Amino acid sequence: MRQDLRVAAGKARTEPAFLRDVYTGRWLVSPKSAAKVALLFIAAYWLWEHLVPVAWNPFRPFLFLSYRLPESEVVLKEASFRLYGPAPTYSQGNVVLDNLRGFMQGVHHTLFPHEPRFLRFGKGWLDVCFIAYFIVIFSFLRQVLTLHVFKPLAKRWGIRAEQKQTRFAEQGYALTYWGIAGIFGLYVMSFQDSWWYNLDHLWYQYPHWVMRPELKLYYLLQGSYWMQQAFVMLLGLERPRKDYYELIAHHLVTLWLIGWSYFINLTMIGTTVFVCMDIPDTWLALSKMFNYLDMNLMAGIVYSIFMVVWSYFRIYLSALTLRSVYVDYHKIPAYARTFYPSQGHWLVWWMQCHVFAPLLLLLLLNLFWYVLMWRILFRALRGVYGDSREEEEENEIAEMEKANKAE
């Protein structure tokens, strides 16, 4: 009897603790709580699907893409696309890029051999449910990877300072996400007429609101990831660096771009921007991990590659995309240069400024970091390794270690 009471008391204590984790937001840092929230939605969906005699499942929008379009509607819209603008040139004869595009599409056909030819999706407010659910998923993945994968690896590979272990783990998570997101972005772009920054085609077939499933999934997952990262920064879950406010600005501008481009049906230009951002960040995270491991030669090699990749993607291609907004905006079909939201048309003449402004802010932030990165590179050439933005933190770690030894 006493044992039963203890079990019941334990359950009573556990349930309120979980509820507290939910409404206080602790699930952002507790992988167990995040997993429970995620599993609750899966269980609720399954129970509703099998026990409730109603066709529409209210939990479905959290787990699956919403707004699948009828095939007849997709056929009519895609038939009209070719009436506007020239045929796409894709890689413009570049053999490497042609082969990369063919490889990405070949992987898709291998993975989904029976996918309906005209499987397309629209958009709507239920997409917010999908984003919200995957904020929970990213919270779970972030904590599992940082606490249970990369932090133990940091200890095993000889990183002693607690703060350095945490930084190493954060960069490990970043490397994992950016690497996957970069490849996924190329995969999504391979099905678009604007493949490899054929930027004229960002405008010819506006509005871009008939979305392939991988495009919609990619966009919503990016929204979830950046929302989760914004929560991480605003709640102080990561130790702030010297450029904390610039990072906050970058997160806000990125969320602005994601939400705005999705809302006004500019998902093709959104994909080009995502690829510009994600691929360079993969190399940055890898170089930082080598730096934390005191593998200075490898860190220097990877950082040099990173500088080339950053220069090409985040500076050159980002500037080309910004120029296209300024120069090619008039290539939007005349019928679509109207303010007619119910038909997906938003881009009247004054909307050009609303597209140009966030891209300009993002490029200015990239240039700010570009200057810092050249300083880091010049320091490395003089034999001084490390990120100058984290020097103060390194000094604090050293002081703490000295204090511990003195005690």
LUMGUTI-890479 format. One line per field, with one value per residue (C-alpha): residue number from 1; residue in one letter; chain; z, x, y. Coordinates in pm, 1 decimal, padded with zeros to 6 digits, m for minus. Layout:
seq <- c(NUM, ...)
type <- c(A, ...)
mol <- c(A, ...)
up <- c(Z, ...)
east <- c(X, ...)
north <- c(Y, ...)
END
This chain:
seq <- c(1, 2, 3, 4, 5, 6, 7, 8, 9, 10, 11, 12, 13, 14, 15, 16, 17, 18, 19, 20, 21, 22, 23, 24, 25, 26, 27, 28, 29, 30, 31, 32, 33, 34, 35, 36, 37, 38, 39, 40, 41, 42, 43, 44, 45, 46, 47, 48, 49, 50, 51, 52, 53, 54, 55, 56, 57, 58, 59, 60, 61, 62, 63, 64, 65, 66, 67, 68, 69, 70, 71, 72, 73, 74, 75, 76, 77, 78, 79, 80, 81, 82, 83, 84, 85, 86, 87, 88, 89, 90, 91, 92, 93, 94, 95, 96, 97, 98, 99, 100, 101, 102, 103, 104, 105, 106, 107, 108, 109, 110, 111, 112, 113, 114, 115, 116, 117, 118, 119, 120, 121, 122, 123, 124, 125, 126, 127, 128, 129, 130, 131, 132, 133, 134, 135, 136, 137, 138, 139, 140, 141, 142, 143, 144, 145, 146, 147, 148, 149, 150, 151, 152, 153, 154, 155, 156, 157, 158, 159, 160, 161, 162, 163, 164, 165, 166, 167, 168, 169, 170, 171, 172, 173, 174, 175, 176, 177, 178, 179, 180, 181, 182, 183, 184, 185, 186, 187, 188, 189, 190, 191, 192, 193, 194, 195, 196, 197, 198, 199, 200, 201, 202, 203, 204, 205, 206, 207, 208, 209, 210, 211, 212, 213, 214, 215, 216, 217, 218, 219, 220, 221, 222, 223, 224, 225, 226, 227, 228, 229, 230, 231, 232, 233, 234, 235, 236, 237, 238, 239, 240, 241, 242, 243, 244, 245, 246, 247, 248, 249, 250, 251, 252, 253, 254, 255, 256, 257, 258, 259, 260, 261, 262, 263, 264, 265, 266, 267, 268, 269, 270, 271, 272, 273, 274, 275, 276, 277, 278, 279, 280, 281, 282, 283, 284, 285, 286, 287, 288, 289, 290, 291, 292, 293, 294, 295, 296, 297, 298, 299, 300, 301, 302, 303, 304, 305, 306, 307, 308, 309, 310, 311, 312, 313, 314, 315, 316, 317, 318, 319, 320, 321, 322, 323, 324, 325, 326, 327, 328, 329, 330, 331, 332, 333, 334, 335, 336, 337, 338, 339, 340, 341, 342, 343, 344, 345, 346, 347, 348, 349, 350, 351, 352, 353, 354, 355, 356, 357, 358, 359, 360, 361, 362, 363, 364, 365, 366, 367, 368, 369, 370, 371, 372, 373, 374, 375, 376, 377, 378, 379, 380, 381, 382, 383, 384, 385, 386, 387, 388, 389, 390, 391, 392, 393, 394, 395, 396, 397, 398, 399, 400, 401, 402, 403, 404, 405, 406, 407)
type <- c(M, R, Q, D, L, R, V, A, A, G, K, A, R, T, E, P, A, F, L, R, D, V, Y, T, G, R, W, L, V, S, P, K, S, A, A, K, V, A, L, L, F, I, A, A, Y, W, L, W, E, H, L, V, P, V, A, W, N, P, F, R, P, F, L, F, L, S, Y, R, L, P, E, S, E, V, V, L, K, E, A, S, F, R, L, Y, G, P, A, P, T, Y, S, Q, G, N, V, V, L, D, N, L, R, G, F, M, Q, G, V, H, H, T, L, F, P, H, E, P, R, F, L, R, F, G, K, G, W, L, D, V, C, F, I, A, Y, F, I, V, I, F, S, F, L, R, Q, V, L, T, L, H, V, F, K, P, L, A, K, R, W, G, I, R, A, E, Q, K, Q, T, R, F, A, E, Q, G, Y, A, L, T, Y, W, G, I, A, G, I, F, G, L, Y, V, M, S, F, Q, D, S, W, W, Y, N, L, D, H, L, W, Y, Q, Y, P, H, W, V, M, R, P, E, L, K, L, Y, Y, L, L, Q, G, S, Y, W, M, Q, Q, A, F, V, M, L, L, G, L, E, R, P, R, K, D, Y, Y, E, L, I, A, H, H, L, V, T, L, W, L, I, G, W, S, Y, F, I, N, L, T, M, I, G, T, T, V, F, V, C, M, D, I, P, D, T, W, L, A, L, S, K, M, F, N, Y, L, D, M, N, L, M, A, G, I, V, Y, S, I, F, M, V, V, W, S, Y, F, R, I, Y, L, S, A, L, T, L, R, S, V, Y, V, D, Y, H, K, I, P, A, Y, A, R, T, F, Y, P, S, Q, G, H, W, L, V, W, W, M, Q, C, H, V, F, A, P, L, L, L, L, L, L, L, N, L, F, W, Y, V, L, M, W, R, I, L, F, R, A, L, R, G, V, Y, G, D, S, R, E, E, E, E, E, N, E, I, A, E, M, E, K, A, N, K, A, E)
mol <- c(A, A, A, A, A, A, A, A, A, A, A, A, A, A, A, A, A, A, A, A, A, A, A, A, A, A, A, A, A, A, A, A, A, A, A, A, A, A, A, A, A, A, A, A, A, A, A, A, A, A, A, A, A, A, A, A, A, A, A, A, A, A, A, A, A, A, A, A, A, A, A, A, A, A, A, A, A, A, A, A, A, A, A, A, A, A, A, A, A, A, A, A, A, A, A, A, A, A, A, A, A, A, A, A, A, A, A, A, A, A, A, A, A, A, A, A, A, A, A, A, A, A, A, A, A, A, A, A, A, A, A, A, A, A, A, A, A, A, A, A, A, A, A, A, A, A, A, A, A, A, A, A, A, A, A, A, A, A, A, A, A, A, A, A, A, A, A, A, A, A, A, A, A, A, A, A, A, A, A, A, A, A, A, A, A, A, A, A, A, A, A, A, A, A, A, A, A, A, A, A, A, A, A, A, A, A, A, A, A, A, A, A, A, A, A, A, A, A, A, A, A, A, A, A, A, A, A, A, A, A, A, A, A, A, A, A, A, A, A, A, A, A, A, A, A, A, A, A, A, A, A, A, A, A, A, A, A, A, A, A, A, A, A, A, A, A, A, A, A, A, A, A, A, A, A, A, A, A, A, A, A, A, A, A, A, A, A, A, A, A, A, A, A, A, A, A, A, A, A, A, A, A, A, A, A, A, A, A, A, A, A, A, A, A, A, A, A, A, A, A, A, A, A, A, A, A, A, A, A, A, A, A, A, A, A, A, A, A, A, A, A, A, A, A, A, A, A, A, A, A, A, A, A, A, A, A, A, A, A, A, A, A, A, A, A, A, A, A, A, A, A, A, A, A, A, A, A, A, A, A, A, A, A, A, A, A, A, A, A, A, A, A, A, A, A, A, A, A, A, A, A, A, A, A, A, A, A)
up <- c(00000.0, 00093.9, m00223.0, m00428.7, m00257.6, m00333.4, m00699.7, m00711.5, m00539.5, m00786.9, m01076.9, m00924.8, m00895.2, m01250.3, m01427.7, m01285.6, m01357.1, m01722.7, m01737.8, m01584.5, m01850.9, m02117.7, m02002.3, m01877.2, m02201.7, m02032.8, m02313.0, m02515.5, m02302.7, m02181.6, m02448.3, m02239.7, m02219.1, m02589.3, m02676.7, m02460.9, m02631.7, m02975.3, m02885.1, m02743.3, m03087.0, m03258.7, m03007.4, m03038.4, m03417.2, m03408.8, m03154.0, m03344.8, m03673.1, m03536.3, m03271.5, m03383.9, m03677.6, m03836.6, m04165.6, m04071.1, m03809.4, m03620.8, m03540.5, m03902.2, m03985.2, m03708.6, m03856.2, m04232.5, m04506.2, m04561.0, m04867.4, m05132.7, m05464.3, m05700.1, m05997.5, m06248.0, m06100.0, m06106.3, m06473.4, m06577.6, m06384.3, m06503.6, m06864.3, m06833.4, m06684.3, m07017.4, m07170.8, m06977.2, m07023.1, m07216.0, m07147.4, m06854.9, m06936.5, m06592.5, m06558.2, m06884.8, m07019.7, m06705.1, m06706.7, m06330.0, m06241.7, m06501.5, m06350.8, m05997.5, m06096.9, m06270.6, m05966.3, m05730.2, m05949.6, m05993.2, m05615.6, m05593.0, m05854.7, m05679.8, m05339.7, m05466.0, m05779.8, m05744.2, m05655.6, m05850.8, m06132.7, m06030.8, m05653.3, m05549.6, m05243.8, m05173.9, m04850.4, m04565.3, m04194.4, m04102.1, m04203.8, m03872.8, m03695.7, m03885.1, m03797.9, m03429.6, m03406.1, m03566.1, m03328.5, m03065.4, m03284.4, m03338.3, m02964.1, m02900.3, m03169.0, m03055.1, m02694.3, m02779.6, m03023.0, m02804.1, m02465.5, m02562.7, m02881.8, m02927.7, m02563.5, m02479.2, m02795.8, m02678.4, m02346.1, m02519.2, m02759.5, m02479.6, m02436.9, m02061.4, m02009.0, m01963.2, m02173.4, m02458.6, m02447.9, m02474.5, m02764.6, m02942.3, m02897.2, m03031.3, m03339.7, m03383.4, m03394.4, m03635.0, m03860.7, m03864.3, m03946.5, m04201.2, m04377.5, m04418.0, m04497.6, m04760.7, m04943.3, m04906.4, m05049.0, m05359.1, m05396.6, m05382.5, m05618.8, m05876.3, m05959.7, m06008.1, m06327.0, m06134.1, m06080.9, m06002.4, m05984.0, m06324.5, m06164.0, m06448.3, m06367.9, m06019.4, m06182.3, m06504.3, m06348.3, m06042.7, m05821.2, m05696.4, m05493.2, m05657.7, m05455.2, m05495.4, m05166.9, m05104.4, m05152.0, m04902.8, m04653.7, m04692.4, m04635.8, m04329.9, m04171.8, m04222.6, m04050.7, m03758.7, m03724.0, m03720.4, m03477.7, m03245.0, m03279.8, m03200.2, m02878.9, m02793.2, m02826.2, m02667.1, m02366.3, m02325.8, m02381.4, m02561.0, m02408.2, m02600.3, m02804.4, m02875.0, m03184.6, m02994.4, m03118.3, m03478.4, m03444.4, m03306.4, m03603.7, m03840.9, m03687.9, m03708.7, m04070.2, m04162.9, m04007.1, m04186.7, m04517.3, m04458.7, m04353.7, m04606.3, m04910.6, m04820.4, m04764.7, m05092.0, m05299.7, m05364.5, m05255.5, m05548.3, m05440.3, m05083.8, m05189.5, m05353.4, m05031.8, m04810.8, m05020.3, m05003.6, m04624.4, m04541.9, m04742.7, m04607.9, m04247.5, m04273.7, m04331.9, m04054.8, m03797.9, m03905.1, m03879.6, m03529.0, m03416.5, m03533.2, m03351.8, m03022.2, m03064.1, m03105.7, m03451.1, m03586.6, m03924.9, m04008.1, m03870.4, m04097.0, m04407.4, m04349.7, m04263.3, m04589.9, m04782.0, m04582.2, m04683.3, m05052.5, m05010.7, m04805.1, m05059.4, m05342.8, m05176.5, m04907.8, m05086.7, m05464.4, m05513.7, m05246.2, m05423.9, m05757.7, m05602.6, m05460.8, m05801.0, m05964.3, m05732.4, m05845.7, m06218.0, m06310.4, m06112.0, m06431.0, m06573.6, m06357.2, m06597.1, m06641.3, m06515.1, m06185.6, m06121.7, m05942.3, m05580.9, m05592.3, m05287.9, m05352.2, m05680.0, m05517.7, m05672.2, m05437.5, m05638.1, m05740.4, m05802.8, m05440.9, m05316.7, m05478.5, m05177.0, m04938.8, m05118.4, m05155.3, m04794.5, m04601.6, m04863.9, m04836.1, m04455.2, m04479.8, m04721.5, m04490.8, m04197.6, m04415.3, m04503.0, m04134.2, m04057.9, m04372.9, m04231.8, m03902.8, m04089.7, m04284.8, m03951.8, m03818.4, m04132.3, m04106.7, m03738.3, m03832.0, m04088.2, m03801.9, m03595.7, m03376.2, m03406.2, m03288.6, m03330.8, m03206.4, m03117.6, m02847.4, m02701.5, m02394.1, m02324.6, m02359.8, m02107.6, m01866.7, m01899.9, m01830.2, m01520.8, m01390.7, m01439.6, m01249.7, m00966.9, m00944.5, m00929.4, m00657.0, m00449.1)
east <- c(00000.0, 00274.9, 00459.4, 00146.3, 00113.4, 00475.1, 00423.3, 00110.1, 00290.5, 00575.4, 00333.4, 00163.1, 00496.9, 00597.0, 00285.7, 00288.2, 00661.3, 00595.6, 00313.3, 00545.0, 00805.0, 00541.5, 00408.6, 00742.5, 00918.3, 01167.2, 01105.1, 01341.9, 01631.8, 01495.8, 01511.4, 01284.8, 01012.9, 01045.1, 01017.6, 00704.5, 00541.3, 00624.7, 00495.6, 00172.8, 00085.9, 00168.7, m00044.2, m00331.2, m00321.0, m00323.3, m00607.4, m00821.1, m00754.3, m00864.3, m01124.9, m01310.5, m01552.6, m01468.2, m01281.2, m01078.0, m00805.9, m00720.2, m00370.9, m00280.5, m00155.6, 00105.3, 00257.9, 00198.9, 00197.2, m00140.6, m00321.6, m00256.5, m00385.2, m00615.0, m00421.9, m00657.1, m00578.7, m00203.2, m00214.5, m00389.9, m00149.4, 00166.1, 00043.3, 00014.4, 00363.6, 00542.2, 00347.7, 00562.3, 00934.6, 01193.9, 01277.2, 01519.3, 01887.8, 01959.1, 02338.4, 02410.7, 02629.4, 02835.6, 02901.9, 02964.7, 02642.8, 02445.7, 02569.2, 02495.0, 02139.3, 02094.6, 02230.1, 01989.6, 01691.5, 01807.0, 01819.4, 01463.8, 01332.5, 01512.5, 01366.6, 01015.1, 00959.3, 00579.6, 00530.2, 00236.9, 00361.4, 00146.6, 00181.6, 00177.0, 00080.0, m00062.1, m00025.3, m00241.8, m00262.2, m00246.9, 00119.1, 00180.3, 00086.7, 00358.6, 00615.8, 00516.5, 00546.6, 00890.1, 01012.8, 00964.6, 01143.9, 01441.8, 01456.1, 01476.2, 01739.4, 01951.2, 01966.7, 02024.1, 02305.8, 02476.6, 02441.4, 02463.0, 02670.8, 02909.1, 02977.4, 03092.5, 03305.2, 03462.6, 03558.1, 03694.2, 03901.5, 04070.4, 03872.8, 03879.2, 03714.8, 03338.4, 03267.3, 03483.1, 03300.4, 02970.1, 03095.6, 03225.7, 02887.9, 02701.4, 02921.0, 02867.1, 02493.2, 02544.1, 02761.5, 02494.5, 02210.8, 02391.9, 02538.0, 02198.0, 02021.6, 02282.2, 02241.1, 01862.1, 01863.4, 02054.4, 01812.8, 01513.4, 01675.6, 01747.5, 01374.3, 01346.9, 01393.3, 01630.6, 01878.4, 02220.3, 02123.5, 01959.5, 01804.1, 01581.0, 01352.8, 01288.2, 01034.7, 00894.4, 00642.3, 00538.1, 00346.8, 00530.3, 00250.1, 00215.8, 00483.6, 00648.3, 00635.3, 01011.1, 01001.6, 00719.6, 00883.9, 01217.5, 01061.3, 00860.3, 01154.4, 01371.2, 01104.5, 01094.0, 01471.3, 01513.2, 01225.1, 01383.5, 01723.7, 01562.3, 01418.0, 01762.8, 01924.7, 01651.6, 01626.1, 02004.8, 02045.1, 02376.9, 02651.6, 02648.6, 02948.6, 03076.3, 02852.1, 02538.4, 02325.0, 02435.1, 02332.5, 01993.7, 01953.9, 02052.6, 01794.2, 01518.7, 01602.6, 01612.2, 01270.6, 01142.6, 01270.0, 01126.7, 00783.5, 00756.2, 00875.7, 00641.9, 00349.2, 00387.6, 00470.5, 00841.6, 00955.9, 01197.6, 01403.1, 01382.6, 01549.5, 01839.5, 01895.4, 01881.3, 02147.6, 02367.1, 02347.1, 02361.4, 02656.9, 02918.7, 02803.2, 02884.8, 03252.8, 03255.3, 03124.4, 03381.1, 03673.1, 03560.7, 03545.3, 03903.9, 04003.9, 03850.6, 04044.9, 04367.1, 04416.7, 04548.0, 04665.7, 04331.1, 04146.5, 04353.5, 04293.2, 03919.2, 03895.8, 04070.2, 03818.8, 03542.2, 03660.6, 03643.0, 03298.8, 03170.2, 03301.3, 03125.6, 02792.6, 02730.0, 02887.8, 02893.4, 02573.1, 02387.0, 02483.1, 02367.6, 02032.7, 01994.7, 02083.4, 01819.2, 01553.1, 01657.7, 01715.1, 01486.1, 01174.8, 01003.7, 01018.6, 00723.4, 00431.1, 00205.6, m00098.0, 00083.9, 00201.8, m00123.0, m00229.3, m00465.7, m00386.3, m00665.3, m00489.1, m00145.2, m00044.0, 00135.7, 00416.0, 00292.2, 00569.8, 00610.2, 00652.4, 00996.4, 01126.4, 00979.7, 01168.1, 01489.3, 01516.4, 01560.8, 01802.7, 02007.2, 02014.2, 02125.8, 02405.9, 02522.7, 02538.2, 02735.1, 02979.7, 03018.2, 03115.0, 03327.0, 03553.1, 03585.9, 03667.7, 03950.1, 04090.2, 04079.3, 04253.5, 04531.4, 04577.2, 04604.1, 04874.0, 05068.6, 05024.0, 04736.7, 04442.8, 04084.5, 03772.4, 03827.7, 03458.3, 03520.4, 03844.2, 03672.4, 03513.6, 03851.8, 04002.5, 03717.9, 03772.9, 04144.1, 04072.9, 03822.4, 04073.9, 04338.9, 04093.1, 04003.3, 04370.1, 04434.5, 04151.9)
north <- c(00000.0, 00243.6, 00154.6, 00229.9, 00566.9, 00648.3, 00563.1, 00778.6, 01065.1, 01032.9, 01052.0, 01355.0, 01529.8, 01435.4, 01558.5, 01914.8, 01935.0, 01854.8, 02108.4, 02368.5, 02287.8, 02350.6, 02688.1, 02821.8, 02730.5, 02498.9, 02247.2, 02467.0, 02338.3, 02004.1, 01731.3, 01506.5, 01770.9, 01856.7, 01486.7, 01452.6, 01753.1, 01611.1, 01264.5, 01409.9, 01553.1, 01222.7, 01028.7, 01278.0, 01253.0, 00870.8, 00853.1, 01102.4, 00920.5, 00582.5, 00666.2, 00980.6, 00938.5, 01273.9, 01308.8, 01617.5, 01562.1, 01887.5, 01755.6, 01682.0, 02037.6, 02006.7, 01690.7, 01713.7, 01975.4, 02142.6, 02281.0, 02018.5, 02153.6, 01958.7, 01820.3, 01985.8, 02327.6, 02256.4, 02148.6, 02469.8, 02691.9, 02518.5, 02531.5, 02910.2, 02951.2, 02904.3, 03190.9, 03438.5, 03483.3, 03282.8, 02919.4, 02879.5, 02823.3, 02669.4, 02629.6, 02815.0, 02536.2, 02478.2, 02102.2, 02079.4, 02261.0, 02064.9, 01739.1, 01860.6, 01949.2, 01613.8, 01431.6, 01610.0, 01533.8, 01175.4, 01130.3, 01263.0, 01019.7, 00733.2, 00820.9, 00897.1, 00686.0, 00690.3, 01056.7, 01205.5, 01427.6, 01722.9, 01701.2, 02066.3, 02269.6, 02612.3, 02804.5, 02932.9, 02998.4, 02629.8, 02639.6, 02817.2, 02490.4, 02302.2, 02569.6, 02561.8, 02183.6, 02178.8, 02448.7, 02177.8, 01921.9, 02152.8, 02223.0, 01849.8, 01792.8, 02087.5, 01973.2, 01606.6, 01684.2, 01944.0, 01768.3, 01402.1, 01394.0, 01685.5, 01775.4, 01418.8, 01427.6, 01755.2, 01592.1, 01280.9, 01492.1, 01683.4, 02006.2, 02068.6, 02407.5, 02381.2, 02691.0, 02561.6, 02229.1, 02416.3, 02626.9, 02316.8, 02146.7, 02451.7, 02456.4, 02082.8, 02139.9, 02431.4, 02214.6, 01943.4, 02181.7, 02399.1, 02097.7, 01932.7, 02262.4, 02353.7, 02021.6, 02037.2, 02391.1, 02280.8, 01990.6, 02227.6, 02477.6, 02204.4, 02195.8, 02572.9, 02774.9, 03001.2, 02712.5, 02845.8, 03210.5, 03239.6, 03544.1, 03664.4, 03372.4, 03500.9, 03731.8, 03586.7, 03348.7, 03545.9, 03463.7, 03154.5, 03005.4, 02664.1, 02486.7, 02150.7, 01952.5, 01976.7, 02355.9, 02403.4, 02165.2, 02347.3, 02688.7, 02591.3, 02407.4, 02715.5, 02921.7, 02676.2, 02667.8, 03045.3, 03093.5, 02839.4, 03010.6, 03345.8, 03198.7, 03058.3, 03400.3, 03609.2, 03375.0, 03365.9, 02991.3, 03057.5, 03269.1, 03602.1, 03711.4, 04061.6, 04084.8, 03977.8, 04268.6, 04215.7, 03850.3, 03954.4, 04190.0, 03908.3, 03671.9, 03934.0, 04024.4, 03654.7, 03594.7, 03904.2, 03765.8, 03418.9, 03541.4, 03822.0, 03624.4, 03336.7, 03571.2, 03765.1, 03454.5, 03511.3, 03166.7, 03129.8, 03432.0, 03302.0, 02977.0, 03162.7, 03361.4, 03050.5, 02875.2, 03188.4, 03177.8, 02807.4, 02677.5, 02925.5, 02875.9, 02504.1, 02584.5, 02845.6, 02595.7, 02335.4, 02580.0, 02683.6, 02321.1, 02264.3, 02582.8, 02462.8, 02138.4, 02342.3, 02188.5, 02517.0, 02391.6, 02229.9, 02532.2, 02759.1, 02545.6, 02517.6, 02888.4, 02978.9, 02766.9, 02932.0, 03280.5, 03185.6, 03027.4, 03323.5, 03574.4, 03392.9, 03312.7, 03573.7, 03868.4, 03813.5, 03609.3, 03807.2, 04129.9, 03984.4, 03891.1, 04242.2, 04390.0, 04169.9, 04314.7, 04662.8, 04595.8, 04303.8, 04389.4, 04513.9, 04159.8, 04059.2, 03989.8, 04292.9, 04101.5, 04033.1, 04391.7, 04462.9, 04462.6, 04165.5, 03943.9, 03692.2, 03604.3, 03605.4, 03939.5, 04176.5, 04332.6, 04674.5, 04930.6, 05043.8, 04684.7, 04683.5, 04876.8, 04618.1, 04340.2, 04541.8, 04667.1, 04337.2, 04203.4, 04523.1, 04496.3, 04134.7, 04226.8, 04508.2, 04264.4, 04022.5, 04301.4, 04386.5, 04025.7, 04011.9, 04283.9, 04093.8, 03775.0, 03937.0, 04059.8, 03703.0, 03576.3, 03836.7, 03748.4, 03379.9, 03461.8, 03620.9, 03302.8, 03427.4, 03186.7, 03222.2, 03432.7, 03788.4, 03804.5, 03542.5, 03679.9, 03821.2, 03483.5, 03309.2, 03552.8, 03484.3, 03108.5, 03149.3, 03360.5, 03102.9, 02821.7, 03019.2, 03086.1, 02716.6, 02619.3, 02878.7, 02731.7)
END
